[in-house]
């Protein structure tokens, strides 16, 4: 299968990521990463399993 790359600005943390989204869980709203299929608890840095890789500018 052919491969593709989606180019986005590299976020400093999950809160700034354009892929993550807020979802309702009961009466609270939680940040969710659809790529990792997990709820994000630490907004200060990127998740240790984040699949985003930095691309060096030429």
Buried (B, 14 or more C-beta within 10 A) or exposed (E): EEEEEEEEEEBEBBBEBEBBEEEEEEEEEEBBBEEBEEEBEEEEEBBEEBEBEEEEEE
